[in-house]
């Protein structure tokens, strides 16, 4: 049976993985990406204290960019986007390191981006019947309202880490927030400059490990405070 990747040109596609202490998942994720034909992998090691870097080093197609201090998911994403943009990569994608996303969905994002002349395609966990913890549903609804107010663009999953963007957009983006605010910042910069943004449904899997990461009430309040602060 022909794989989806057999009919896709993935030669000029980069996958950015922001990672902080992801030794439990990173090897599995990289192996799955390589199996799909996504070989241009950029791991941004955000000062991990475990063996995340050592595991990634075993794969010779993985580029590792190191932060000497922990700067946060936004800064790690910006580092990866800037590196890929300097390399004139046609399509730049991002994926969380904890395997909550199905790597196969990246192929669907890439296909949709090209077929619909989009600049940014966001994978939405809320456009299909996923088993999502109620807390995450609530945080996302609040985040979507804030995202609409700040960016002028309504999304069903404003905090999704699974994205695909064109080089044109990636070269335009300059993230100023180090934390999870960067998701909204990408949308704001894209929407305000007239770039085409769309969402498509994706799978998501939550575990005890993934629930420890990402957004929670405390981080959400800090995010809102930083975004609304006149000194940020």
Buried (B, 14 or more C-beta within 10 A) or exposed (E): EEEEBEEBEBEEBBBBBBBBBBBBBBBEBBEBBBEBBBBBBBBBBBBBEBBBBEBBEEBEEBBBBEBEEBBBBBBBBBBBBBBBBEBEBBBBBBBBBBBBBBBBBBBBBBBBBBEEEBBBBBBBBBBEEBEBEEEBEEBBEBBBEBBBEBBEBEBBBBBBBBBBBBBEBBBBBEBEBBBBBBBBBBBBBBBEEEBBBBBBBBBBBBEEEBBEBBBBEEBBEBBBEBBEEEEE
